[in-house]
Amino acid sequence: MLQGKKLVQSMFARSGYRIVRSESGMRYRPTSADARNSASLLHEILPVVQHNALTGEWPTPAFLEDYFDASRLAMARLLLDQCDAEDVEIAGKCVLDIGCHAGSLLRLMHARYPEASLFGCDISDVKLAMAKRACPDAELFFSALSDLPRSSRYDVVFLMEVLEHTVDPEAVVRRLLDIVSAGGTLILTVPDGRKDQFPAKEYHAEFDSYAGHINFWSPESWNYFLMRVAPEWKLRTGTLSTGHLFAALSMKNKVN
């Protein structure tokens, strides 16, 4: 008779699930190219916040050096690698990066797909200024998720590491699907909830979100969540080498 841990594993196995133990201390090791990209990006954006080193305003150069280290920036490259593997067409397309921050993803996309029309939005003028230095050819604008123009359409829409902050992630996904053009794709990433230890902090009513994380998905619940929110869309999910969960939603016959 099965008992304890083996009983739990057996019950999940009968339902088609497999329990996977993860090592919380594991971290992606960046390549030399990732390190060069990190140094190059910091070189471009630091002039925007040079005065912050004296005033202590956010973001300080010290914060940027810590936040945009090579391991973190490698995620943008790995995400594009995953998109290529999933045959997500970016070259020559109209692409929006929501919450573009300092423009790391836009910068990499411009280098990899120079013919793509790139757009980025954020809710911080400082972040948009950094993104403009990181990717001068991108068209940037100030906008929260709830304020995105419903009349605009994009072939590819990226939302990286945002849903875990939002009070109503289902509404956010549905809202973003509305601005994906016919035959287009919505790309999402979130932390792996089995490893994520970033707690919820202050609530921002104007954006209906938290500074910390309030949503935590495992690979299985991530897949189920998106299937339930967008059952008519083709869904592809996976896990990046950094441990972040990935999803691509597309509907070939969508009519705007």
Secondary structure by P-SEA (a helix, b strand, c coil): ccccaaaaaaaaaaacbbbbbbcccbbbbbcaaaaaaaaaaaaaccccccccccccccccaaaaaaaacccccaaaaaaaaaaaaaccccccccccccccccaaaaaaaaaaccccbbbbbcccaaaaaaaaaacccbbbbbbccccccccccccbbbbcccccccccaaaaaaaaaaaccccbbbbbbbccccccccccccccccccccccccccccaaaaaaaaaaaccccbbbbbbccccbbbbbbbbccccc
